[in-house]
Amino acid sequence: MPRYASSPSSWDSEVDSPPLTPLTPSPPSYSHGPAPGPSRILPIELLSEIFLLCVDHRMDVRNTIQIPLLLSSICSRWRDAAINNPLLWSRLYIALRGVGSASTSTSTSKHNNNKKEKDKCAGLVDAWLARSGACPLTIYVFWEEGPFADTHVVLEKLMAHSERWKTMFFYLPYRAFRAFAAVRNRLPMLTELSLGTDDDVSLPLPSGSASPSYFDMFEIAPRLRSLECVNFSPTILRFPWAQLEEIPLVSGNIADCLDILHRGSRLSKISVIFVEGGPAPSIGVGQHPRINHTHLTSLTIMSPPWNEIIDLGPLFPHLTLPRLESLTLCNLHSPRTFGAESQFTQFLARLHGLRTLHLRKTALPDDQLVEGLKHLTSLTSLIVLSSAPGGGRSTRAGAGDGDGEADLTVTRYLLEALTRNFFSSSPADGMLLPHLRKLELTVSAAAARELDVFIDMLQSRLRGDDFKGDKLSGAHLTEDDEGLARLEHVKVRPAVELDAEFLIRLIELRDYGLDVEVEVEDVAPAEEYE
């Protein structure tokens, strides 16, 4: 999940200055009547619809606060159109600042500033809640600056309108989570919920609590379909797991993942950041020795940037996902994750319907990847973005050309394996990824030296029986011809600066109908890695 935008430096109420620059307008003068020009003759209803087009979907200060205030400060006619448009005020992005009591303030001046800030935030929220009428609410709340407390006046005001919550994101200190008890059984419209807390805060059970079921404030939410938990495991709280369809992001360990998949029998998408690895705890394995999830279609497995060597090998033997269509693995640098005991290849062999495989910065060796790809006959899109130099050695002899260069998953062996007829003389018998249409690869210094192999691989996936020599006649192989698909799109992500010959030969493939894309970034010259 993308991180939130920067916090606002101030908010503007009707009695304050106009919105922050560069949106600062001239002070309105309502005594002059409606604005001149075509807007005078537009029906007020049409003007209101135009105002909705002035904001985009992004949840930030500009689109949820500044633009609505700007539109309401031009003239009396625009103000009427804006103020009476509930949808314009139904979204709010707000960052709370530490608001302490007098006893927690270090000085009277600081206490007064805190009180002024609190009153300003409260006034802003009151205005948005009033102007939004009965519209469903989409609100992002961030409280990251102390001092912290068990609740906040802004939270209390929002909770008083919880019946209108539709899409809500709360990033709060852990101690403030208890305040959500006020919304229990008052969430009839809640569809999407995101909860987050500081990743340095431990999450103990409340004193006197015998089990995590103590936290049941979100247990009754009949329309909840999407749940997100940032920096803590959702198993601490109680949710209506059986009705959830999507978990865009969740933190946890192997046992948490298995538990969530077991409870969320209707989940179609889940992304997990594993904060712990190693052997699956006995409670997780004992309760759920095997997960056969028949609804899941998209799975993303990641490790946090500060710990990319988490061992997730024990996870794969417990997963069977017959309907999975998209699998993404990111930042998995532990060799044990893809070792023999992890049964990763066997896991891939059980993904009979997989169509997209995305490997980003993983320690998966080239030969294991090839072995796994043999089972993925339905795959249409393959993305392999290798780790940066310094991450692991190939298990294939000669993959690094003996120059001491760190292996990247995209090696000569992988390129040759992807070349048509590598495993068999018959185009349809034993060919790797017969339905591949889209391919995205990292090109390292080692791969850049394999120009002929790289181009041959691409050409082999364009040609039919009429391919002669180095030319394509134009009558290309389709899925109707021996069940093979033709490569349609290739994207190259250079890790080094590619020479002119590589680029020319790559671009020439456009003449044969291949959509070629080369990512342009600041990269080091190839000779620096040789």
C-alpha positions, 0 to 999 in steps of 0.5 A, spaced: 500 500 500 502 506 498 504 511 503 500 517 505 501 524 502 505 529 507 501 532 512 498 539 511 501 545 515 494 548 516 487 548 515 483 553 513 476 555 515 471 560 513 474 565 518 481 563 516 485 565 510 484 562 504 487 555 502 494 554 502 499 557 496 499 555 490 491 555 491 491 562 494 485 566 491 484 573 492 479 575 497 472 574 495 467 580 494 460 578 495 457 585 494 459 585 487 454 579 485 455 573 481 461 572 477 461 575 470 462 570 464 459 564 462 458 561 469 453 566 470 448 563 465 450 555 468 444 552 472 447 551 479 446 544 478 451 544 472 456 548 476 455 543 482 457 537 477 463 541 474 466 542 481 466 535 482 470 534 476 475 539 479 478 534 484 481 527 483 481 521 486 487 522 490 486 523 498 490 528 500 490 535 503 489 539 496 483 535 493 479 534 500 480 541 503 484 546 499 480 545 492 473 545 496 475 551 500 477 555 493 471 553 489 467 556 495 471 563 496 470 565 489 463 569 489 457 568 492 454 564 486 460 559 486 459 559 494 452 557 494 454 551 488 459 549 493 456 549 499 450 545 497 454 540 494 454 534 499 459 530 495 464 535 495 465 535 502 464 527 503 472 526 503 477 528 508 484 527 509 486 530 516 493 529 520 492 530 527 498 533 531 499 532 539 494 535 543 496 534 550 492 537 557 495 542 561 499 537 565 502 534 559 504 541 556 511 543 558 509 551 558 502 555 558 504 557 551 505 550 548 498 548 552 495 554 548 497 552 542 495 545 542 488 548 544 488 552 538 490 547 534 485 542 537 479 547 536 481 548 529 481 541 527 475 540 530 472 546 527 474 543 520 471 536 521 464 540 524 464 543 517 465 537 513 460 533 517 455 538 516 456 540 509 456 533 507 449 532 509 447 524 509 453 522 504 457 516 505 464 518 508 471 517 505 476 519 511 483 518 512 486 520 519 493 520 521 495 521 528 503 521 528 505 527 532 505 526 540 503 527 545 498 521 545 492 520 548 486 515 549 482 519 544 482 525 540 476 530 539 476 529 532 476 522 533 470 523 537 466 527 532 467 522 527 465 516 531 458 520 532 457 519 524 460 512 524 453 510 520 456 514 514 463 511 514 464 508 507 471 508 506 476 509 512 483 509 514 486 510 521 493 511 522 493 512 530 497 510 536 495 503 539 492 506 545 487 510 541 484 503 538 480 502 544 476 508 543 473 505 537 468 501 542 464 507 541 462 504 533 460 497 535 454 495 531 454 502 528 457 501 521 452 499 516 455 502 510 462 501 512 465 497 506 473 499 506 477 499 513 484 500 514 487 500 520 495 502 522 499 504 528 506 505 529 511 500 527 515 501 533 509 500 538 508 493 541 501 490 541 499 487 548 493 484 549 489 489 554 490 488 561 485 483 564 483 480 557 483 472 556 483 472 548 484 477 542 476 477 542 476 483 547 477 487 541 470 486 537 468 493 535 469 492 528 466 485 528 459 487 526 459 491 519 455 487 514 458 491 508 465 490 510 469 487 504 476 490 504 480 490 510 487 493 511 492 492 517 498 496 517 504 494 522 500 489 526 496 483 525 489 483 524 488 477 528 488 481 535 482 484 533 475 481 531 472 482 524 467 479 520 472 474 516 467 470 512 464 476 508 471 479 506 473 479 499 480 483 499 486 484 504 490 490 500 495 489 506 496 486 512 502 484 517 504 478 520 507 471 520 506 465 517 501 462 522 497 469 522 497 468 514 494 461 515 489 463 520 487 469 515 486 464 509 482 459 514 477 464 516 477 468 510 474 463 506 471 468 501 477 472 500 479 473 492 486 478 494 491 478 499 497 482 500 502 480 506 508 483 509 511 478 513 515 481 519 517 474 522 519 467 518 522 461 520 518 455 522 511 455 522 509 456 530 505 449 532 499 453 533 498 455 526 500 448 523 496 444 528 490 448 527 491 449 519 496 443 517 493 445 509 490 451 506 486 449 500 483 456 498 478 455 492 476 463 492 483 466 492 485 469 485 491 474 487 497 473 492 502 478 494 508 475 499 513 481 501 518 482 506 519 489 510 525 493 507 529 492 514 529 485 514 529 481 507 532 475 509 526 472 513 525 465 511 518 463 508 520 456 506 515 453 511 509 457 508 509 454 501 508 446 503 501 448 507 498 452 501 494 449 495 491 455 491 487 452 485 484 458 482 490 463 483 491 467 477 496 472 480 502 471 484 507 476 486 514 475 490 518 481 493 524 482 497 525 475 499 532 474 499 533 468 504 536 462 500 532 458 505 525 461 502 527 457 496 531 451 498 529 444 497 525 443 504 521 449 502 517 445 496 517 452 492 517 448 486 511 443 488 507 449 490 508 452 483 506 446 480 499 446 484 497 453 481 494 450 475 490 456 473 496 461 474 496 467 469 501 472 472 508 471 475 511 477 478 518 476 481 521 482 484 528 482 488 528 475 490 533 470 491 530 464 487 536 461 483 535 461 475 534 453 475 529 453 480 525 458 476 526 454 470 523 448 474 517 451 476 516 455 470 515 448 467 509 447 471 505 453 469 503 452 462 497 457 463 502 463 464 501 469 460 505 474 463 512 473 466 516 479 470 522 477 473 526 483 476 532 481 479 536 483 485 541 488 485 548 486 484 551 482 491 545 478 492 547 471 491 550 466 486 547 462 481 547 454 482 548 454 474 556 453 472 558 459 468 552 463 470 557 469 472 562 468 466 567 467 472 568 474 473 565 474 480 559 478 478 553 476 483 548 472 479 541 475 477 535 471 476 535 473 469 541 469 466 543 465 460 540 459 462 533 462 463 534 466 456 535 459 453 530 456 457 525 461 454 527 460 447 522 456 443 524 448 442 529 449 448 526 442 451 523 439 445 524 439 437 516 439 437 514 446 438 508 444 442 511 438 445 514 440 452 515 448 450 516 452 456 510 457 457 506 456 451 501 461 452 506 467 454 504 474 451 507 479 456 515 478 458 518 483 463 526 482 465 531 485 468 538 486 464 544 486 468 551 486 465 551 479 464 545 479 461 547 484 456 553 480 454 548 475 452 545 479 446 544 474 441 541 469 446 536 474 448 534 476 441 534 469 439 529 468 445 524 474 443 524 472 435 523 464 437 516 467 440 514 471 434 515 466 429 511 460 426 513 455 421 514 460 415 520 463 419 526 463 415 533 465 417 533 472 421 527 474 418 519 474 419 515 473 413 509 476 417 504 470 418 505 469 425 504 463 430 497 464 434 494 460 439 490 456 434 496 454 431 499 448 435 496 451 441 502 456 442 501 464 443 505 469 440 509 474 444 506 481 444 509 485 449 516 485 452 519 490 457 526 491 458 529 494 465 536 495 464 541 495 470 546 497 466 547 502 460 545 498 454 550 499 448 547 501 441 547 495 438 543 492 444 538 497 443 537 497 435 536 490 435 531 490 440 527 496 437 528 492 430 523 487 433 517 492 433 517 491 425 515 484 426 509 486 431 512 486 438 511 491 442 518 493 445 519 498 451 525 500 454 525 503 461 529 509 461 533 510 468 540 513 471 544 506 470 551 505 471 555 503 464 556 496 463 563 496 463 563 498 471 561 491 472 565 487 468 
